[in-house]
């Protein structure tokens, strides 16, 4: 997955994601929307025939919030992985 910062202001961030999975971005979006500092978080597929996804975030500190949300998702996935391994 390759991520490019397309546009950044004090309250908004626009990212382009190449070779990514929109399902993962939906999970990160959901986590962002749980945060009181996030006003908007959206994810779209540019076009079904391209490999480009967009994420748009409006918050008091968009990049910091994206990093926090992503880390929370990673921690949750790690816990699920541990649980699945313990059931074997």
NORKAMO-V662191 format. One record per backbone hydrogen bond with DSSP energy under -1.0 kcal/mol. CO is the residue of the C=O (numbers start at 1). NH is the residue of the N-H. Records with the same first field share a line. If there is no record, write none. Layout:
# NORKAMO-V662191
CO = NH, NH
This chain:
# NORKAMO-V662191
2 = 18
4 = 16
7 = 14
11 = 59
12 = 9
13 = 57
14 = 6, 7
15 = 55
16 = 4
17 = 53
18 = 2
21 = 25
22 = 26
23 = 27
24 = 28
25 = 29
26 = 30
27 = 31
28 = 32
29 = 33
32 = 35
35 = 38
37 = 60
40 = 58
42 = 56
44 = 54
47 = 50
51 = 19
52 = 46
53 = 17
54 = 44
55 = 15
56 = 42
57 = 13
58 = 39, 40
61 = 65
62 = 66
63 = 67
64 = 68
65 = 69
66 = 70
67 = 71
68 = 72
69 = 73
70 = 74
71 = 75
72 = 76
73 = 77
74 = 78
75 = 79
76 = 80
77 = 81
78 = 82
79 = 83
80 = 84
81 = 85
82 = 86
85 = 88
